[in-house]
Amino acid sequence: MTIKVGDTIPDGTLQYVPYDPNEDLQACPRPLPYKIHEKLKGQKVIIFAIPGPFTPTCSEEHVPGFLQAADALHAKGVSDIICLSVIDGFVMNAFGKVSGVKDKIIMAGDGSATFSEALGLTQDLSKGGMGIRSKRFAIIVDDLKVTYVGVEEARGVSVSGAEAVLAKL
């Protein structure tokens, strides 16, 4: 079953490294658990997913779009913006550093695709050597209730992009 508007976001645990302005690019801190229900209860949050860090669309369009829109999203009551990928928290931390997200976006790994599978939003990219990954999507969650789901059906960023999300807030 695919997540839809009106559903409660599934509980799960992602892995992330909290932003540290003094952390060197080459530092390798251990990721911490990000417990979905614990963190999202009572909050309005955006979760957007990228199929792969350091890939062209993710690096050049999807993440930069949310980074540029972060202040506008926060002005609409969004407490956190979470970038999710089916990869480990170490890689997401490195991708966040290189992308310059600082404390504007939480870069979270769903290493075993457990949370993405619970959302019903995985895809098999084995032909391209990437294995099981999340689809490219964006979800608005308000106090654990899903109020928007935008899943890309083709390459590129449209319904999962920052502009589409802003329009739904």
N, C-alpha and C positions, 0 to 999 in steps of 0.2 A: 504494500500500500504506500502511495506517495503522500507526503504531508500536504495538507491543504488549509486554506483559510478557515479559522474556527477551531482547528485542532490545538491541543496542548503540545508544546514542543517536547519531544522525547527527552528523558533524562540521559545523561551520559557524561563521560569525562574525556576532555581533550587535554593536550599537553602544550604549555606555553612558557616563555621566559619573560618575566616582567621587564619593562623598559628600564634601563640604567644608563643615564647620560654619560657616565664615566667608563662604560664597558668598551673595551677595545674591539675592533672589527674581528680580530682573530680569537677573542675570548670564546670559551666554549662552556658556558654555565649549564647546569642541569635544569631541564624543564620541570615545571611544577604542574600539578593537576589543576584543571579548570573545570569545576563541576557545574554543569549546565543549570540545573534547577536551583542550586545554591546561589549562583552568581546572577541569574536572570530574574529571580523572584522579585516582583515589585519594580522592575526596570523595563524601559523601552530600549531594545537592542536591535542592531542590524547584524545578521550573519550573512556574509557572502562567501561563496566557495570558488576556488580556482582549481582547475584540474592539475596544474603543476607549477610550483615556484620556478622561477628562472626560465619560463617558457615565454615566447613572444607576446601573445595577447595578455597574459597575466601580468607580465613585467611592464609592458608598454601602454596598456589601456585600462585593465580592470582595477588593479591596485592603485595606480596614479589617480584614477577618477575618484575613488573613495577618499584618497588622501587630500585631493583638492577640495572635495565637498565636505570634509570633516567638520569644519566650523558651522556650515549651513545645517548639517545633520544634527549637531549638538544644539543649535538654536531652535530646532523643531522638537526638542525634548529627548533626543537619543542620548543615552548615558554611555554606551559602548558600541564600537564598531569592531566586529570580529571577522578576520579573514581566516577561512578554514581551508585546509587541503589534506588529502589523504597522503600524509608523509609525516615524518617524526618532528617533534618540537624543536630539535636542533636545527634542522634545515629551515623551518619556518622562522626561527630566530635570525639565522644568517640572511635569509631573504628579506626580512624586515629591516635589518641594518643596511643592507645594500640599497633597498628601496627608499630609505629615509623616512620610514613611518613614525619613528620615535614613539611617543606615547599616544599618538592619534588613532592607531589601529592595533588591536591585539592580534598577533600572528599565532594561530593555534593549529597544532597538528592533530590529525585523526588517524594515527599510524596504521591501525588495523581496519579502518573504514567502518568501525562499529557504529559510530554516530551517523555517518552518511548513509549507511544501510538502514538504520532505524528511520531515517527521513524518507527512504525510498528513492534516493537521489545519487546512486552510483552508476558508473558506466565501465565497460571493459575496454581498456585501451591497450590490451596485450599486443595487438598487431603493430603498434608503434613502440613497443618495448616498455610501456608504462604500467601495465597491469591494471588492477581495479583502482579507479579514481572516482572522485566526486564529479558530478556534472557541474557545469558553471551555473550558479544560481545565487539568488539573494532572497532572504526571508526577513520580514519585520516581525519581531516578537514583542508583545506588550504584556507584562506580568504573566509570562509563560504561555500566552495565547498567540497563535499565529494570525497576523492581520494582513500579510501580503506574502505571496510566493511568486517569484519570477524565475523561470527555468529556461535557459537558452536551448532552443531546438536546432540551431545551426551555429556555425563558427561565428565568433565575434561577440560583442557585448551590446545588448539592447535592454531587455527586460530585467537583467541582473545588474545593470550599471547604476552608478550613483544618481544619475539624473532621474531614472525611472523610480528609484526608491524615494528620492526627495518628493516626487510628484504624488506618491502614495501616503506621505506623512500628513 
